[in-house]
Amino acid sequence: MAMTLDSVTESLQRFVTGQCDNQRLWVALVKMLQTSLNVDEGFFWRDDRLERISEPLAKQISACTSLRIGEEKSLLPSCMAFFAHTINREELLKSFHFHILMETRSEDARAQLLALQSLNAIWKRNGSRVIGFATESLSFIEDLAESDNDNVAKEARVFKKMMDKMSGYDSHDAP
């Protein structure tokens, strides 16, 4: 894996910039990343290596929607949850989380929905580690809850409810 890290990083970046549109390669990269993150016991995936692919991985949300990846796009939220779980340094986790939040600002409802699904997967797998990011997430999520796209608005409300439950905050109790 160490020999391929540069290639993986470069390939992810090429998908982001639109220089590559090979759907099969994209799916294989995401599957390979998820598998390696899942089986690694801290020997290869250290924060210095994770930091190199953090932003390009988060930007796969927009890349995936522009590639018109079908059902296999569901691999991405799971991969991101494994990625977040592997991160040790809080600053890196916060940065990765923020990159995903920024993907919710896309004009493409499919990207917004995939970003929400990714956040949901990350929060479910890493709840106690990301609960401190609730405040910075709130404005992004509230904007999406008012989306004209019913699917995005519904997913945003579901995610907000999960955030509230994890943080012990009940928005119904607010004045």
C-alpha angles and dihedrals in degrees: 000000000000090000093051099046093093091048092048092049092047092047093050089050092049090054089051093051093044094244091123127043102169104136094191091054091049092052092046092050094050092046092048092049093049093048094048092047090049097051099036114105096199097285100107108013102067122157093261090060095039090053090059093061100030099098097036089051093051090049090057085086091074093034091054094052093047089050089054092230108185127210091333089075085083086076090071101067090049092048090050091051090053090046093052091046091055094053114100103181114078093213091057092047090050091048092049091048090050092051088056092047088054089056088063087068090069117121088225112092090206090060091046090052093047091048090052091048089050092050090048091052091047093049093047092052098036104026101144092044096053101035089098089065093061095099095052090045096051100078091049092049095044090053090052092047087064094050121135087229107087094207093052093046092049093048090048092053091048090050092047091051090052091048091050092049093049093048094045091240118133111199089202089066093055116110 
